[in-house]
Amino acid sequence: MLIIQNAKILGATQTQDILIGDNGRYLEIRPGITPEQIPGASVIDAKGMLVAPTFVNTHMHFDKAYTAIGGRESSLETLEDSIRIMQQIKRDYTVEDVKQRAVRAIRECVMYGTTKLRTNVDIDNMANLVGLEGVLAAKEETKDICDLQVVAFPQEGIFCNAGTERLMWQAMEMGADIAGGMPAAEWLDELKSKHVDLVFEIAEKYNCLIDMHIDQSKDMFDRTLEYTAWLTLQKGWGGRVTGGHCTSITYQNQSHAIKVMKLLREADVNICTNTQVLAIMGIDQEPRTRGVTRIREMVDMGINVATAQDTICDGFHLYGTGDPLDYGLIGAYTAQYNTPKTASQMFDMLTKNSARIFAPDESYGVAVGNVADLNIIDAPNVQEALRTRASRPYILKNGRVIASYTKSATLL
């Protein structure tokens, strides 16, 4: 048994105590739980710190992590140039290399309080299935500290990259959890639609979720998002389909964009905006764009919007730490969220909105009966947590402390 005393639970108005059972689930949440009532229980004094459910990061690329530790040279700094940089790197993948880098990235994400992670893995005729094998090995090695979902991701397209259709089916047989896609990589609009159809076919065959990079461009004529939403609506797969990035809608005219967003809401398609990477990628003429989807409008319309890290130091992006309070702060800047209310909306994108994407049928949060995956954050509220990227002295999975992150500085 574990008692957490003096916890300021996210959304609560007063401090409470939390009792966690030996089965790793919340047994009681109320004021006045004491060690005398539960002989032998361990005790953590939260001292009024914020207690929030585990962070959930639903968009990563662990096969690529840390491949740019030595630098990233690019004359154009565009998405297309970043893809080209990674093409040579992934041709040289080995299973052990991918595994080691993925394990490092997973452990660092957990260190910051993220115990539910989803990663894309490139499936194409350059990496073949080497990256997948390495990431699946990393998943096995880290299974005690996080829940990891693996997306079969055709980065180079399916029909414009010979052999990828076959490899996608093989990836699912090997143990990929989720059907991914990137229809914008195809040469023709008809092939983009065919790409989406195949991803839905795979998902139906394996009864799995869908998570595609959709319209990841600044081209207003990329319009796969609306087709994906329409298919989702027709199949009744609300909550099971996620679109990553979805930036082209930002460049479409307002009338059309509103129509698409209404369809997304009706179909219950999730959107995961990854504000760090696309904000830094692509040299625009002035005035420069922010490179993100219509975050504020989508949230205000009731669409489930999350945000994620995306990449850590690879051919796309020199930076990235895996800390949700880091990429969440950047998300607040790019969404122009500058009040306590909108800061809370950004925090929701790091937690409960992402949890809906990760496991739409599972319960989540600090509530009796749920699994006790939580963070104790040294901040009085979410805006201070984001502003300071606060310490997390206790990180729990299944009711057990597995990590601690302390941010400190001393003036000498």
Secondary structure, 3 states (H helix, E strand, C coil): CEEEEEEEECCCCCCEEEEECCCCEEEEEECCCCCCCCCCCEEEECCCCEEEECEEEEEECCCCCCCCCCCCCCCCCCHHHHHHHHHHHHHCCCHHHHHHHHHHHHHHHHHCCEEEEEEEEECECCCECHHHHHHHHHHHHCCCCCEEEEEEECCCCCCCCCCHHHHHHHHHHHCCCEEEECHHHCCCHHHHHHHHHHHHHHHHHHCCCEEEEECCCCCCCCCHHHHHHHHHHHHCCCCCEEEEECCHHHHCCHHHHHHHHHHHHHHCCEEEECHHHHHHCCCCCCCCCCCCCCHHHHHHCCCCEEECCECCCECCECCCCCCHHHHHHHHHHHHCCCCHHHHHHHHHHHCHHHHHHHCCCCCCCCCCCCECCEEEECCCCHHHHHHHCCCEEEEEECCEEEEEECCCCCCC
